[in-house]
Amino acid sequence: MTQRQPGFRCRRCGHCCLALRAHDTECEPEDFARWQAQGRHDILARIETVAPGGAEPVRRMWYTVEGERRVVDACPWLEIRDGAYSCAIESTKAAICRDFPLDAHHARSCGCPGYDDLPDSDR
C-alpha cells in the first residue's frame, strides 16, 4: 500500500469516485483474492476479465450488473452519509481507492482538494 504524503485530508467530496469513466481501473490480484475469501459476490459481480486486442487478460472494475455489461460512470459503492460522500465498502475497498491520491501533484492534476491546506511550496 502506498503511504500518502503528509498533509492529506479527505474532504469527502466524492471527486475521486464520480468520474470513473476517465480512469483505467484495474483490479489488483490481492483485492480479487480478498473479495473471493470474504464471499463478496456483490463486489465480484462488478468485475470483468478482459483481453483487449488479444493482450494478456486483466480484471477491470466497475461494471454494470444488469443489462449490457459496461463500465459504470460513477463508483457503485459511493453513497451519501451525513451530507458527504462515503464508501459503502470502506473496510474492504480496492487498493487503487485506498491509495488515491498518490501525492499532492496527483491530487491537483485530478481536481482532488485533499491537499488544499498545504502551503503552495509543499504542493
Secondary structure, DSSP 8 states (H G I E B T S, - for coil): -----TT-------HHHH-GGGS--B--HHHHHHHHHTT-HHHHTTEEEE-GGG---EEEE-B-SSSS--B-SS-TTEEEETTEEEETTGGG--HHHHT-SSSHHHHHHHT--TTTTS-GGG-
